[in-house]
Amino acid sequence: MAMEVSWNRDSGVLIATLAGRIDSANSMDCHEALKSGIGPDDESLLLDMGGITFLSSAGLRVLLMLARKFTGPAKAFALCALEDHINEVITVSGFSQIIQVHGSQAEAVSAMGGTAAPATEEAEDAPRPTSPPALRDPLDMAVIGDNITDVANYAIEKYEFVNPQLAENVRSEAVSAISGLLWTEVERAIELRKQTRARLFQAAEAKLEEVVAQHGG
């Protein structure tokens, strides 16, 4: 499922409600779709991520590029309504250290300077519908290398978000060094995955023999 976006405004805050995936294959299309909905006078952008089922490092770069447009006096950018598995990506990547993340649209609009009324106690207590995370494709571990450069570039752009821009030679060296390190980590993860899979089969066979033995087999 490609990413879909719908727009609305609340108390002066432009809100984009997203659904689907943001990955390497569609990240630039997503960026263009989001840019196209932003007007020249918009100073606050809120992304409701409640419908996002997958977010790759390329997707993080899209968010970071949008955040840059809303950095400065009287501007604001935030995310809200993240599912747990998406929130984990936002957290472990360090994105939440530089960008506001809120539980709901109402909470975010209020924090961004809007005048939205806070959610009622009853609404806060009501469970928010959740969707299960998309199952990982069996090939994900094999093709993760396609995302190595995205991870490296995201790390650099996140650094530049709060620091001066790197010189081109420094950026190039950093991408190369980070990519080399990440490939080592990928190879280690692939080997661990193989070992884990083998242990699962071994454990299943051992448990089967135990059950059969209990029944005198």
VEXMIGU-11428 format. One record per residue (C-alpha): residue number from 0; x, y, z. Coordinates in nm, 4 decimals, padded with zeros to 6 digits, always signed. Layout:
REM residues N
seq,c1,c2,c3
NUM,X,Y,Z $
...
***
This chain:
REM residues 217
seq,c1,c2,c3
0,+00.0000,+00.0000,+00.0000 $
1,+00.1438,+00.3381,-00.1029 $
2,+00.1169,+00.6347,+00.1275 $
3,-00.2048,+00.8346,+00.1144 $
4,-00.2528,+01.1829,+00.2587 $
5,-00.5565,+01.3929,+00.3477 $
6,-00.5520,+01.7520,+00.4684 $
7,-00.7395,+01.9694,+00.7170 $
8,-00.6735,+02.2701,+00.9396 $
9,-00.7330,+02.3203,+01.3098 $
10,-00.6761,+02.6515,+01.4874 $
11,-00.4262,+02.7684,+01.2284 $
12,-00.2322,+02.4409,+01.2199 $
13,-00.2098,+02.2578,+00.8872 $
14,-00.2679,+01.8855,+00.9475 $
15,-00.1686,+01.6061,+00.7104 $
16,-00.3186,+01.2686,+00.8001 $
17,-00.1070,+00.9889,+00.6550 $
18,-00.1806,+00.6239,+00.5825 $
19,+00.0266,+00.3421,+00.4331 $
20,+00.4023,+00.2944,+00.4027 $
21,+00.6918,+00.5350,+00.3605 $
22,+00.9949,+00.3475,+00.2305 $
23,+01.2811,+00.3785,-00.0166 $
24,+01.0550,+00.3037,-00.3124 $
25,+00.8076,+00.5864,-00.2522 $
26,+00.9869,+00.8312,-00.0232 $
27,+01.0394,+01.1028,-00.2850 $
28,+00.6801,+01.0723,-00.4092 $
29,+00.5659,+01.1071,-00.0468 $
30,+00.7813,+01.4145,-00.0054 $
31,+00.6337,+01.5752,-00.3152 $
32,+00.2779,+01.4853,-00.2088 $
33,+00.3310,+01.6490,+00.1284 $
34,+00.5068,+01.9561,-00.0143 $
35,+00.2210,+02.0103,-00.2589 $
36,-00.0288,+02.0552,+00.0242 $
37,+00.1711,+02.3232,+00.2063 $
38,+00.0763,+02.6822,+00.1284 $
39,+00.3198,+02.9779,+00.1301 $
40,+00.1555,+03.1198,+00.4422 $
41,+00.1528,+02.7977,+00.6456 $
42,+00.3713,+02.8259,+00.9538 $
43,+00.2681,+02.5115,+01.1453 $
44,+00.2521,+02.1560,+01.0134 $
45,+00.1293,+01.8524,+01.2048 $
46,+00.1654,+01.5024,+01.0624 $
47,-00.0898,+01.2555,+01.1977 $
48,+00.0960,+00.9244,+01.1590 $
49,-00.1764,+00.7001,+01.3002 $
50,-00.2287,+00.5239,+00.9670 $
51,+00.1395,+00.4638,+00.8881 $
52,+00.2234,+00.0929,+00.8952 $
53,+00.5911,+00.1094,+00.7962 $
54,+00.8556,+00.3820,+00.8164 $
55,+01.2054,+00.3286,+00.6794 $
56,+01.5153,+00.5427,+00.7144 $
57,+01.4220,+00.6997,+00.3792 $
58,+01.0892,+00.7930,+00.5384 $
59,+01.2704,+00.9520,+00.8295 $
60,+01.4591,+01.1685,+00.5830 $
61,+01.1284,+01.2833,+00.4333 $
62,+01.0098,+01.3896,+00.7791 $
63,+01.3376,+01.5670,+00.8442 $
64,+01.3183,+01.7591,+00.5151 $
65,+00.9678,+01.8765,+00.6036 $
66,+01.0755,+01.9712,+00.9550 $
67,+01.3442,+02.1979,+00.8080 $
68,+01.0756,+02.4020,+00.6298 $
69,+00.9080,+02.4712,+00.9631 $
70,+01.2160,+02.5656,+01.1652 $
71,+01.2451,+02.9250,+01.2807 $
72,+01.0555,+03.1981,+01.4633 $
73,+00.6766,+03.1514,+01.4744 $
74,+00.7030,+02.8136,+01.2999 $
75,+00.6187,+02.4695,+01.4361 $
76,+00.6369,+02.1068,+01.3247 $
77,+00.5202,+01.7949,+01.5064 $
78,+00.4071,+01.4339,+01.4734 $
79,+00.1148,+01.2693,+01.6498 $
80,-00.0806,+00.9459,+01.6968 $
81,+00.2094,+00.7104,+01.6270 $
82,+00.1494,+00.3357,+01.6548 $
83,+00.3904,+00.1629,+01.8912 $
84,+00.6096,+00.0099,+01.6192 $
85,+00.6387,+00.3460,+01.4392 $
86,+00.7074,+00.5277,+01.7658 $
87,+00.9920,+00.2815,+01.8242 $
88,+01.1498,+00.3809,+01.4908 $
89,+01.1102,+00.7506,+01.5753 $
90,+01.2630,+00.6955,+01.9186 $
91,+01.5583,+00.4705,+01.8373 $
92,+01.6550,+00.6906,+01.5406 $
93,+01.6789,+00.9924,+01.7712 $
94,+01.4136,+01.1804,+01.5718 $
95,+01.2060,+01.2409,+01.8833 $
96,+01.5027,+01.4250,+02.0373 $
97,+01.4708,+01.7079,+01.7874 $
98,+01.1005,+01.6943,+01.6868 $
99,+00.7853,+01.7174,+01.8987 $
100,+00.5817,+01.3960,+01.9199 $
101,+00.2295,+01.3985,+02.0690 $
102,-00.0316,+01.1371,+02.1457 $
103,-00.3222,+01.2983,+01.9612 $
104,-00.4136,+01.5769,+01.7202 $
105,-00.5808,+01.7794,+01.9957 $
106,-00.2751,+01.7574,+02.2195 $
107,-00.0439,+01.8515,+01.9338 $
108,-00.2526,+02.1483,+01.8139 $
109,-00.2682,+02.2847,+02.1663 $
110,+00.1093,+02.2500,+02.2136 $
111,+00.1767,+02.4138,+01.8763 $
112,-00.0042,+02.7288,+01.9809 $
113,-00.3493,+02.6535,+01.8477 $
114,-00.6684,+02.6958,+02.0446 $
115,-00.8040,+02.3439,+02.0191 $
116,-00.9873,+02.2300,+02.3294 $
117,-00.8069,+01.9525,+02.5184 $
118,-00.9504,+01.6055,+02.4843 $
119,-01.2085,+01.5172,+02.7434 $
120,-01.1322,+01.2637,+03.0132 $
121,-01.3697,+01.0195,+02.8503 $
122,-01.1972,+01.0572,+02.5143 $
123,-00.8535,+01.0153,+02.6707 $
124,-00.9615,+00.6938,+02.8388 $
125,-01.1167,+00.5516,+02.5242 $
126,-00.8881,+00.3023,+02.3513 $
127,-00.7485,+00.4195,+02.0201 $
128,-00.7999,+00.1695,+01.7380 $
129,-00.4726,+00.0133,+01.6391 $
130,-00.3631,-00.1832,+01.3378 $
131,-00.1101,-00.4649,+01.3596 $
132,+00.2336,-00.3897,+01.2203 $
133,+00.2896,-00.5167,+00.8690 $
134,+00.4616,-00.8550,+00.8612 $
135,+00.8271,-00.8339,+00.7637 $
136,+00.8980,-00.9613,+00.4170 $
137,+01.1221,-01.2726,+00.4311 $
138,+01.3681,-01.0885,+00.2076 $
139,+01.4006,-00.7856,+00.4344 $
140,+01.7222,-00.9071,+00.5936 $
141,+01.8720,-00.9879,+00.2544 $
142,+01.7966,-00.6483,+00.0981 $
143,+01.8550,-00.4295,+00.4015 $
144,+02.1740,-00.3112,+00.2352 $
145,+01.9596,-00.1023,+00.0011 $
146,+01.8807,+00.1149,+00.3028 $
147,+02.2362,+00.1542,+00.4312 $
148,+02.2946,+00.4795,+00.2439 $
149,+01.9562,+00.6109,+00.3611 $
150,+02.0550,+00.5431,+00.7222 $
151,+02.3913,+00.7139,+00.6739 $
152,+02.2362,+01.0183,+00.5073 $
153,+01.9655,+01.0420,+00.7735 $
154,+02.2298,+01.0383,+01.0500 $
155,+02.4185,+01.3191,+00.8769 $
156,+02.1075,+01.5282,+00.8066 $
157,+01.9879,+01.4838,+01.1643 $
158,+02.3275,+01.6121,+01.2806 $
159,+02.3044,+01.9080,+01.0416 $
160,+01.9536,+01.9866,+01.1693 $
161,+02.1100,+02.1246,+01.4896 $
162,+02.4684,+02.1878,+01.3721 $
163,+02.6388,+02.3649,+01.0800 $
164,+02.6265,+02.1857,+00.7461 $
165,+02.9195,+01.9529,+00.6805 $
166,+03.1713,+02.0204,+00.4059 $
167,+03.1254,+01.7905,+00.1067 $
168,+03.4495,+01.5989,+00.1696 $
169,+03.3532,+01.5428,+00.5342 $
170,+03.0048,+01.4281,+00.4335 $
171,+03.1477,+01.1857,+00.1766 $
172,+03.3928,+01.0406,+00.4287 $
173,+03.1163,+01.0099,+00.6886 $
174,+02.8837,+00.8249,+00.4480 $
175,+03.1624,+00.5823,+00.3605 $
176,+03.2612,+00.5214,+00.7232 $
177,+02.9028,+00.4796,+00.8448 $
178,+02.8152,+00.2476,+00.5550 $
179,+03.1131,+00.0250,+00.6313 $
180,+03.0150,+00.0003,+00.9959 $
181,+02.6499,-00.0696,+00.9140 $
182,+02.7391,-00.3453,+00.6689 $
183,+02.9288,-00.5165,+00.9502 $
184,+02.6205,-00.4876,+01.1710 $
185,+02.3959,-00.6219,+00.8924 $
186,+02.6183,-00.9251,+00.8407 $
187,+02.6123,-00.9897,+01.2139 $
188,+02.2316,-00.9579,+01.2210 $
189,+02.1923,-01.1983,+00.9259 $
190,+02.4083,-01.4569,+01.0998 $
191,+02.2137,-01.4133,+01.4230 $
192,+01.8891,-01.4608,+01.2293 $
193,+02.0189,-01.7884,+01.0854 $
194,+02.1220,-01.9090,+01.4297 $
195,+01.7858,-01.8108,+01.5775 $
196,+01.5955,-01.9927,+01.3036 $
197,+01.8052,-02.3071,+01.3623 $
198,+01.7387,-02.2907,+01.7370 $
199,+01.3636,-02.2637,+01.6741 $
200,+01.3624,-02.5840,+01.4696 $
201,+01.5819,-02.7612,+01.7226 $
202,+01.3582,-02.6496,+02.0097 $
203,+01.0470,-02.7674,+01.8237 $
204,+01.1945,-03.1106,+01.7598 $
205,+01.3141,-03.1439,+02.1201 $
206,+00.9717,-03.0492,+02.2566 $
207,+00.8023,-03.2941,+02.0213 $
208,+01.0263,-03.5773,+02.1461 $
209,+00.9511,-03.4755,+02.5057 $
210,+00.5741,-03.4872,+02.4496 $
211,+00.5936,-03.8199,+02.2671 $
212,+00.8090,-03.9672,+02.5453 $
213,+00.5537,-03.8611,+02.8052 $
214,+00.2981,-04.0704,+02.6197 $
215,+00.5236,-04.3716,+02.6014 $
216,+00.6178,-04.3241,+02.2416 $
***
